Amino acid sequence: MLFNSYIFIFIFLPITFFIYFYLNAKRLTEASKAFLVLSSLFFYAWWNVAYLPLILVSMLFNYTLGRELTQHNTRKRKYSAKKLLTVGVIANLSLLGYFKYSDFFLENFNTLLGTQIPLLHLALPLAISFYTFQQIAYLVDSYRKETEEYDFLNYAVFVTFFPQLIAGPIVHHKEMMPQFAKLKNKLMHVENIALGLFIFAIGLFKKVVIADTFALWATQGFDISYKLNMLEAWMTSLSYTFQLYFDFSGYTDMAIGIALLFNIKLPINFDSPYKATSIQDFWRRWHITLSRFLKDYIYIPLGGNRKGEFRTYTNLFSTFLLGGIWHGAGWTFVLWGALHGFALVIHRAWQKIGLRMPTLLAWFITFNFINIAWVFFRATSFDDALKVLTGMFRFSDISLPKAKQFYHLLHYKHPALEVLDFNVVNATFIFIVLGFIIVLFFKNAKELQSYFQQHSKIPLWIAISTGLMLGISLLALSINTHSEFLYFNF
């Protein structure tokens, strides 16, 4: 079930919302939590019920181990807490590795040794990367005695809460469970409902109107066209750069908005990352909860910056290399992670020397590095990546793109543009310019929430814009009825 679907917006969400608060109003607290867990599992199983037992077993295993780690000092044990934690982390990573990386490992093993071991062709269980990382964080926090003890029902709420189950944000136990325990959060709050709908409307608009439009040109350039001239290649790369931003930030906004309906505040996951003036600044703004996980559970345990400059550079590079591998089982993801790790090493060395550059130049270099690196993130093979990159720097071929290559695809998906008589070149250029304006000059969800909360009454422009964005987005859904979020693949 997708956030951007009629069945979610008009059936699942309202029913879950009203029954949850009805049970709380009747002081059936445990029943309300159980209902929320069952609803979230139903939401998860909508894609493929075969993987429902997998998440249930994963939850039971990690809850049991987490309790053991929490209570380890109060009971006599034959085994150390560190060994317990090691078993838990290995078990979680093994599960993730089996489903996500088995074929990647077998393909490379066959290539290196000339063997013909058949591939498993396993379907990647939805959300396995996210709920695995979230539960690893829970085990580590339990080992550090940073979690309070809750029963399995509470733990199930923490893991399965449907707004953040599929693609994050990756949350900590201590961030979520105190909010569910607060009595005032068990009642409807008009302010949170209004703010939640506003943020959800922004996210839905980002996804179905902006991201899905950029997706058309990105798909054409990466997957369909055999050759790209310079302008086509830049339109292709920038289209994907903006598609990914509006797709994932749109999902995160929707998750934050839906959670607010239930009086739960999820952590901010995006803070205008394309405004970044350095690669370090970018990772402080992009997928913030993943950056936090990589820092707290990989970079710092490796030694962080405490063991000399060379070791710091090695830790930075290794952390983001692993971050690239987490995103996908392919050498293009490995290279993408390595590029970001190398860029962070260069940035740290640059800072160490004490060099500075003008802010505008720093932004320009940072954005273009990110845009070029995204090419490897998006491409299904190195050949596709080289096709786009070669085109981007083919200065001898800067003719206007051949609109006919795109025209049938554009018209089929977006008849509104056909009515307006836009050709592909104009439409792409206009959307790219608008993309830059939105990401560089508009307030992000974090800033809008702060603005919203400063007013005792809902500003009229917010009410009008919420209605307009929801209306336009719902109309767009009738054109493109099935468009999954990009991070569902990771």
C-alpha positions, -999 to +999 in steps of 0.1 A: +000+000+000+014+034-010+010+067+007+003+081-027-028+059-034-065+064-031-069+033-009-044+046+016-057+082+017-094+075+017-097+041+034-067+029+054-056+061+070-090+074+081-101+041+095-069+035+114-069+071+127-105+071+140-104+036+155-071+042+172-084+074+189-118+058+197-101+030+216-079+055+235-110+076+243-125+045+258-093+041+278-085+008+260-049+017+258-035-017+252-062-024+226-054+008+208-017-002+206-025-037+195-048-022+168-021+001+156+004-028+154-021-050+134-029-021+111+008-015+105+013-052+098-016-051+074-001-021+057+032-039+054+017-072+042-003-054+014+027-057-009+036-094-002+021-113+027+048-139+023+073-116+040+051-109+070+066-139+091+101-125+084+095-092+101+076-109+130+105-133+136+130-104+134+110-084+159+107-113+184+144-122+181+156-086+186+131-079+214+142-110+233+179-101+228+173-065+237+157-075+270+186-097+278+210-069+271+190-044+292+189-068+322+223-083+318+239-066+349+210-076+372+213-113+366+242-138+366+251-148+330+275-173+316+281-150+286+291-114+283+268-086+271+293-079+243+290-114+230+252-111+231+254-079+211+278-094+186+254-124+180+225-100+175+243-077+151+257-107+131+222-123+130+206-091+117+233-084+091+231-121+080+194-118+074+199-086+054+228-100+036+210-132+025+181-114+009+199-083-004+234-095-014+233-132-021+231-128-059+257-100-059+281-122-040+274-153-063+278-133-095+312-120-084+322-154-071+313-170-104+332-143-124+363-145-103+366-183-101+348-192-134+322-213-115+285-215-125+267-215-092+231-207-099+217-174-086+190-174-060+169-146-075+155-136-041+129-108-040+141-081-016+116-080+013+101-045+016+117-023+043+143-049+054+172-024+052+153+001+074+139-022+101+172-041+103+192-009+109+165+003+134+167-029+154+205-030+153+204+005+168+180-008+195+203-036+204+233-013+207+213+012+228+202-017+250+238-027+254+246+008+264+216+008+289+200+037+269+166+019+265+139+014+291+122-019+294+088-022+276+067-052+268+066-068+233+035-049+223+053-016+229+083-029+210+061-039+181+047-004+180+082+010+179+093-013+149+061-014+129+046+021+132+034+024+096+044+060+088+081+052+092+081+015+087+089+012+050+116+039+043+123+056+076+132+079+092+154+055+112+144+062+147+157+054+182+136+035+208+140+065+232+127+089+206+095+070+200+082+051+231+080+080+255+057+098+230+034+068+229+034+066+267+023+102+272-014+104+281-020+137+262-009+120+230-038+095+233-063+122+225-068+140+192-051+174+189-065+198+163-031+216+160-013+183+151-040+172+127-038+206+109+000+206+108+001+169+098-023+174+069-002+204+058+031+185+058+015+155+042+000+176+014+035+191+007+050+156+006+023+142-016+027+171-040+064+167-041+060+130-050+032+128-075+035+162-092+072+170-091+092+138-086+070+116-110+074+142-137+112+143-134+111+105-134+099+105-171+130+123-184+154+105-161+141+071-172+142+082-209+179+093-206+192+064-184+172+035-196+159+041-231+181+065-251+212+049-267+231+081-269+228+115-254+242+148-265+254+174-240+221+191-232+202+158-231+227+143-207+226+173-184+188+173-185+189+135-177+213+139-147+195+169-133+161+153-137+172+123-116+189+146-091+156+164-085+135+132-089+154+116-060+152+147-038+115+152-043+107+115-041+125+108-009+119+141+008+083+138-003+080+104+014+097+117+045+073+147+047+043+124+043+057+101+070+062+131+094+027+144+085+009+111+091+028+105+124+017+140+136-020+129+131-012+103+158+006+130+179+040+114+172+069+136+161+094+118+139+129+132+135+135+155+106+153+136+078+159+165+053+171+200+059+175+215+024+205+193+014+209+210-020+218+242-002+249+225+012+282+243+006+304+212+014+300+175+012+301+173+050+273+199+051+253+178+026+254+147+048+243+168+077+212+177+057+205+146+035+189+115+050+198+128+085+188+097+104+209+074+082+239+098+086+233+097+123+233+058+122+265+057+102+282+081+125+270+065+158+273+028+149+301+026+124+323+057+123+327+062+160+331+025+169+358+024+142+376+051+162+361+082+147+387+111+148+403+099+180+433+079+165+451+104+143+445+119+109+452+089+087+429+067+108+402+094+106+405+095+068+403+057+067+372+057+090+354+083+070+361+065+037+351+031+051+319+044+067+306+059+034+318+029+014+296+008+037+268+034+033+270+029-005+268-009-001+238-005+022+219+013-006+222-015-031+239-047-042+259-035-071+293-020-080+277+013-090+266+017-054+300+007-042+316+034-064+290+060-053+298+053-017+335+054-024+332+088-042+314+103-012+340+088+012+368+102-009+351+136-011+347+137+027+384+129+031+394+157+007+370+181+026+386+173+059+421+177+046+411+210+030+397+222+064+429+209+081+450+231+058+428+260+066+418+268+030+385+286+023+366+295-009+337+318-017+303+305-006+288+305-041+317+286-056+316+261-027+279+255-034+285+252-071+313+226-067+293+207-040+261+205-060+278+194-092+298+167-074+265+154-059+248+156-093+276+136-110+278+111-082+240+105-085+246+092-120+263+061-106+236+058-079+209+057-106+225+038-134+218+001-136+253-006-151+286+012-156+277+014-193+246+034-186+265+057-162+293+063-188+266+070-215+253+099-194+286+111-181+302+110-216+272+130-229+275+156-201+311+164-212+307+160-249+314+196-257+314+190-295+277+180-294+256+207-278+226+206-301+191+209-287+176+175-275+155+156-300+121+161-286+105+132-306+125+108-284+106+119-254+073+132-268+052+100-268+062+092-232+055+127-220+021+128-236+011+094-224+018+102-187+010+139-186-018+149-210-021+183-191+012+193-207-001+183-241-030+206-237-006+234-228+013+226-259+047+223-242+074+204-260+098+183-241+127+207-242+106+236-227+089+214-201+122+199-189+140+232-187+111+248-169+108+220-144+146+221-137+145+258-131+115+254-108+134+226-091+163+248-083+140+276-071+121+253-047+152+235-032+172+267-028+147+294-019+115+277-004+112+269+032+116+232+040+093+210+061+113+218+093+111+255+087+074+254+078+066+234+110+083+261+131+064+288+113+031+269+117+037+265+154+044+302+160+008+311+151-021+305+175-045+303+145-040+286+112-029+312+086-054+314+057-026+308+031-017+275+048-053+263+047-057+273+010-023+259-001-030+226+017-063+223-001-047+232-035-018+208-031-041+179-020-065+186-049-038+188-076-021+157-062-053+137-061-059+146-097-024+136-106-029+102-090-057+095-115-031+099-143-003+079-127-019+054-104+011+033-094+044+050-086+065+035-058+091+055-039+127+051-050+139+042-015+116+012-015+144-004-036+170+000-009 
